[in-house]
Amino acid sequence: MNNKVTLTEKTVVISSSGREEREETLAIEVPYKVALNDKEIGASMVLATGLEEFGAGFLFGQGYVTEVGQVREVLVCPDGRISVHADVEEGSEPKEVIITSGCGGTGKISKEMLEGAFDPLQECTISLAEIKDFIREVLHKSPLGQMTHCVHGCGLWADGRLQAFYEDVGRHNAVDKIIGAILLGKIPARGAIYTTGRLTSDMVLKCARIGTPIVMSRTSPSSLGLAIARRAGVTLVAYARPERLNVFNAPERIIC
């Protein structure tokens, strides 16, 4: 499996000034299958970075892995397969899923994840000064976004610094990689997540279920995304900029 993340292609730019040949950089999306304890669960088109985290996060969204400590090992195979070995119930039936607004195969969540009460969030606060640094670090962490204009970024901030950053062609995939890093014990859930993608129902739901209390986006939430944030008590921030926030729910976690 080729783990390159970009390629260049020749294009012809046509304008009122005429035609001009130019090379453009494209993000490479590749198919990966995700297996749990040697049983294939699903597949998605992804950017070939953070694949261990993606595998764990993907299974969380499908309702198979539910908490930190369950995942024992993740193997990324050269044939395009992510094999996750976890301490979960063997021989479980396929989860009933709801198709959401996502793309690339990850726009699905288990029905049981949507229903039922939420566990208490892992409480924290964040200052405006920290948010300013957080957003700027995420947006400038990798040149891939500027090079391709084709990827979403997602980061987690805790204890006064950026703990992790992932990117992908799909906004859901980028968030799944952050959630996978939490499940693998690489970063804490007690912090703030910032994504460049919009906050639809499944995006907010997965963050709430993993216990992260503050979820921010450069763009907008959907109505159901906001409804889930209110049910779970998540601080939901949209149109986030270094100097300005639009807080849709639970603003008390943002310290001026």
N, C-alpha and C positions, 0 to 999 in steps of 0.2 A: 504494500500500500504506500503510495506516494504521500509523504508528509509535508511537501511544499505547501505554502498557504497563498502564494500569489503566482501569477504568470502575466506576461505582457502580450498584447495583441495589437496589430496595426489597425488603425481606423482612418477614415477620411472625414475631416471636418469641413463642412460646407457652410459657407456664410456669404454675405453680400460681397465680400472681398474675393471670393473664389473658393478653390478647394486646396486643402492642405493635408498631407499625410502626417499622422501623429501616432505615437505609441501610448497606449493606456495600460494601467495596471489593474488586473482583475483579481478578486478574491476567489480562491478555489474551494468549492463545496464538494464534499465526497460522501458517499453513503456508508454508514456504519450500522451494523446490527448490534443490539444489546441483549445479552443473555444473562439470566439469573440462575446460578447453580446448574449451568449447562443447559438450561431450557431457554430457547429464544423467546423474548418478550415483545420486541418491536425493533424498528429501525428508523433512522433519521438522516437527513442530509446535514452535515456539520462542517465547520472549519476545523481542520485537524490539529487543534491545540487544546490542552486541558481535557483530554479524552477520558482519563480516569475519573475526573470530577464529573464530566458529563454523564458517564455511565451510571454513577451513583445517583446523581440528580434526576436523571431520566426515570429511574426506577422509583424514586420518591414521588414524582408526579403521577406515576401510574398506580401508586398505592401499595407497592410491594415492599419497599424499604421505608420504615416509618420513623426511625430515631438514630441518633448518634451511637456508634458502637456496634451496630448490626453488621456493617460491611467489614469483612475480614481481609479481602484481597480483590484487586481489580487488575486484570491483564488485558492489555491492548494488543491484539493479534495482527500480524501483517496482512491477513486476508480480509481486513475490514470488519472485525468482530471485537466487541468489548465484552469480556467475560467477567461478571461480577459474582463473587462468592460471598454469601452473607448468611448470618444466622437468622433465618426466617422460616416460617412454617413450610415444610416440604409438601409438594403435591397439591398446592392450593389451586383452586379453579381460577381461570382468567378473570381479572377484575372488570366489572362493568364500568365503562368509561363514557364520558361526555365529550363530544367534539366541540372544541372552542374556536375562538377566532384566530388561532395560531396557524402557522404554516410549517412546512418541512417535516410533518409527522409528529411534532411535539405539542401541537395544539390539542392535547387530550389530557384529561385529568380523571382520576377515579371518582365515581359517584359518591363513594363513602367519604372521600376527602372533602367534598362540598357540603355534605350533610353533617349534622351533629355539632355539639358545643366545641368551643376552642379552648385549648389549654392556656394557662396564663403565659403572657409574653415574657421574654427575658429582658427586664426593664433596663433602660438607659436613657440618657439625654444627650443632646448634641448642641453645640453653640453655633451661632451664625458664622463666627470666624472659622470654626472647623469645617462647616459646610462649604464655605468659600474655597478652602484648601482642597477639600474632598472632590468637589466638582472639577476644579482645575486639574487635579492629578489624574482623574479618570479620563478627561477629555484629551489630555496630552500624554497619557501613559504609553501609547503605541502610535506609530505613524501610519498603521494600516488603514485606519479610518479615513485619514486625509488622502492616502494614496489611492484607495479604491472607491470611497464613498459608498461602501457596500456592506459594512459590518456594524453591529451594535456592540457597545461596551457595557460592562457591569462591574461595579466594585463594592467592597464592603469596608466600612470604616468603623474602627473600634479602638478604644484606649488611646485616642489622639493621633491615630495614623491610619493610612490605607493598608489594610491587612491582606487584601487580594484583589486582583483585577483579571477579568477574562473577557474575551470577545468572540463573536461568532456572526455568521451570516444571518442567523435567526435570533430575535430578541429573547425568545423563550430559551433557546440553547444557552445564551450567555448567562441568564439567571439560573438555569439548571446547573451550570458549572460552579457558580457561587454556592448553591445549595449542596452540591456534591462535595465541595471543599469543607463545608460545615459537617456533613455526615462523616467524612473521613477524618475529622478531628484536626484539620489543618488551620481552621479559623473559627472564632466563636460566633454563635448566633446572636449574641448580645451586642448589637451594633446597629448601623444604618446601611441600607442597600441603596445604591444609586444606579439607575439604568437609563440608557439613551432611548429605550423603547417605551411605547405607551403602556399604561397600567390597566390591562384588561383583567377579567375575573380570575383567570388561572394564574396570572403573574402575581397578583396580590395574594391569592389563596395559598400558593406554595410558600411565599415569604412568611405569611401568618402561621401556617402549620409548622414551619421549622422553628418559629419562636422569635423572629426578628421584629422588633417593635416599630422601626422607622423605615419607611419605603418611599423613595424619591425617584422622580423621573424628570427628564428634560422636556417631555411632552405631556400628554393629557391622560387622565383616567377615564375609564368607561363608567356608566352608571352602576353596573354590577360590581365592578372593581371597587367603587366607593362603598357600595352596600356591604361588601365583604369586609372592608376595612372597618366599617362601623360595627359590624357584628363582632369582629375579633379585637377591636380596640386599637388597631394599628394607626400610627401617625402617617397620614397619606399626603405627600407633597408632590405637586405637579408644577410644570413650567419652571423648574428649579434653575436659577442662575446664581452666579457668585454673589450678586448684590440684591437678589429678590427671590422670594418664595411665595407660592400660592398653596396654603395648607388647607386641605379639604376636610381633615379630621384629626382630632386630638393634638392641637397645637402646643399643649403644655410641655411636650418633650423637646421643643425647640427653645433654647435659651438665648435671649437677645444680649 
